[in-house]
């Protein structure tokens, strides 16, 4: 049974940092793990993904500020978010799927999702 559990969200001032973690279980090694976010009234959008070959991809809006990484000891995929902006506010979801590069930014490519963790950035 696949399970994805996010943690690490919270309230932070603009310019601050947060680190999100996604604890994944029940997945084979060929699954990519990604992060998406959804702001109120907006569609869910791609943030970052870590593929099984350790290739990392980011949305243009978070490049140079966010870093996705794997913690093998904890079996988590983490999202380090620096220089946070008000527009980074949203519910952040961890997602898993056997994705290819051409579809990796599309939420429908990921069959497994966590419950989400809220990130609120105050301006």
C-alpha positions as a Python dict, from the first residue, in 0.01 Angstrom:
ca = {
    (1, 'X'): (0, 0, 0),
    (2, 'X'): (141, 335, -105),
    (3, 'X'): (147, 607, 156),
    (4, 'X'): (275, 963, 129),
    (5, 'X'): (281, 1183, 438),
    (6, 'X'): (389, 1546, 425),
    (7, 'X'): (519, 1751, 715),
    (8, 'X'): (699, 2077, 780),
    (9, 'X'): (450, 2339, 670),
    (10, 'X'): (376, 2649, 871),
    (11, 'X'): (362, 3026, 883),
    (12, 'X'): (671, 3223, 785),
    (13, 'X'): (750, 3582, 696),
    (14, 'X'): (847, 3676, 344),
    (15, 'X'): (1218, 3614, 292),
    (16, 'X'): (1219, 3327, 538),
    (17, 'X'): (1270, 2954, 489),
    (18, 'X'): (1083, 2630, 546),
    (19, 'X'): (1169, 2267, 486),
    (20, 'X'): (898, 2022, 383),
    (21, 'X'): (935, 1647, 407),
    (22, 'X'): (749, 1368, 233),
    (23, 'X'): (768, 1026, 395),
    (24, 'X'): (701, 769, 127),
    (25, 'X'): (628, 400, 173),
    (26, 'X'): (509, 118, -48),
    (27, 'X'): (677, 252, -363),
    (28, 'X'): (916, 72, -593),
    (29, 'X'): (1244, 239, -691),
    (30, 'X'): (1117, 347, -1033),
    (31, 'X'): (880, 608, -892),
    (32, 'X'): (953, 978, -909),
    (33, 'X'): (856, 1194, -613),
    (34, 'X'): (737, 1545, -671),
    (35, 'X'): (586, 1847, -503),
    (36, 'X'): (285, 2041, -619),
    (37, 'X'): (102, 2332, -459),
    (38, 'X'): (-240, 2484, -475),
    (39, 'X'): (-333, 2835, -373),
    (40, 'X'): (-693, 2929, -291),
    (41, 'X'): (-894, 2974, -610),
    (42, 'X'): (-612, 2847, -831),
    (43, 'X'): (-528, 2521, -1000),
    (44, 'X'): (-274, 2283, -858),
    (45, 'X'): (69, 2359, -1002),
    (46, 'X'): (397, 2178, -1034),
    (47, 'X'): (679, 2283, -803),
    (48, 'X'): (960, 2028, -828),
    (49, 'X'): (1030, 1662, -896),
    (50, 'X'): (1308, 1416, -820),
    (51, 'X'): (1330, 1131, -1069),
    (52, 'X'): (1470, 785, -985),
    (53, 'X'): (1794, 873, -1170),
    (54, 'X'): (1830, 1173, -932),
    (55, 'X'): (1751, 1426, -1202),
    (56, 'X'): (1577, 1729, -1055),
    (57, 'X'): (1335, 1964, -1223),
    (58, 'X'): (1179, 2284, -1095),
    (59, 'X'): (908, 2526, -1190),
    (60, 'X'): (1056, 2851, -1320),
    (61, 'X'): (893, 3039, -1033),
    (62, 'X'): (1094, 2850, -769),
    (63, 'X'): (1429, 2794, -940),
    (64, 'X'): (1727, 2922, -741),
    (65, 'X'): (1508, 2934, -428),
    (66, 'X'): (1381, 2578, -375),
    (67, 'X'): (1582, 2257, -360),
    (68, 'X'): (1444, 1903, -376),
    (69, 'X'): (1651, 1624, -226),
    (70, 'X'): (1632, 1271, -100),
    (71, 'X'): (1717, 1167, 255),
    (72, 'X'): (1784, 796, 217),
    (73, 'X'): (1831, 743, 590),
    (74, 'X'): (1485, 877, 665),
    (75, 'X'): (1330, 760, 337),
    (76, 'X'): (1195, 1105, 269),
    (77, 'X'): (1203, 1351, -15),
    (78, 'X'): (1248, 1701, 115),
    (79, 'X'): (1180, 2044, -29),
    (80, 'X'): (1399, 2320, 109),
    (81, 'X'): (1232, 2653, 43),
    (82, 'X'): (1435, 2971, 81),
    (83, 'X'): (1360, 3337, 11),
    (84, 'X'): (990, 3264, 41),
    (85, 'X'): (746, 3503, -120),
    (86, 'X'): (383, 3576, -48),
    (87, 'X'): (291, 3404, -375),
    (88, 'X'): (444, 3078, -247),
    (89, 'X'): (149, 3047, -10),
    (90, 'X'): (-57, 2735, -65),
    (91, 'X'): (-127, 2376, 22),
    (92, 'X'): (177, 2172, -72),
    (93, 'X'): (130, 1814, -185),
    (94, 'X'): (373, 1530, -228),
    (95, 'X'): (303, 1310, -530),
    (96, 'X'): (448, 989, -671),
    (97, 'X'): (435, 839, -1017),
    (98, 'X'): (622, 664, -1293),
    (99, 'X'): (661, 979, -1496),
    (100, 'X'): (838, 1081, -1812),
    (101, 'X'): (992, 1419, -1878),
    (102, 'X'): (719, 1531, -2118),
    (103, 'X'): (444, 1482, -1857),
    (104, 'X'): (624, 1534, -1527),
    (105, 'X'): (473, 1878, -1467),
    (106, 'X'): (117, 1753, -1506),
    (107, 'X'): (-67, 1647, -1192),
    (108, 'X'): (-258, 1375, -1376),
    (109, 'X'): (71, 1190, -1434),
    (110, 'X'): (92, 1115, -1061),
    (111, 'X'): (-146, 849, -926),
    (112, 'X'): (-43, 881, -561),
    (113, 'X'): (-84, 1188, -342),
    (114, 'X'): (-39, 1291, 17),
    (115, 'X'): (-290, 1493, 216),
    (116, 'X'): (-95, 1816, 188),
    (117, 'X'): (74, 2056, 426),
    (118, 'X'): (-9, 2426, 447),
    (119, 'X'): (255, 2689, 378),
    (120, 'X'): (159, 3047, 456),
    (121, 'X'): (396, 3332, 378),
    (122, 'X'): (311, 3667, 531),
    (123, 'X'): (409, 3979, 343),
}
